[in-house]
Amino acid sequence: MLHWAIMFFIVAIVAAIFGFTGIAAGAASIAKIIFIVFIVLFVLSLIFGGVRRGPRL
């Protein structure tokens, strides 16, 4: 999922360089949403992965 966020970010940068403001804004907003979803899923996997295993002694 992080890969898709990075790809949309690159598309947004390229579109901004060439002056396609509508496409750049759309790609940037999609990249932002995918990145936030990635961060939330990553944090949840850290929390629940640690809870499932329990403490290591």
PyMOL commands that set and color helices and strands:
alter all, ss='L'
color gray80, all
select helices_A, chain A and resi 2-18+21-53
alter helices_A, ss='H'
color red, helices_A
deselect
rebuild
show_as cartoon
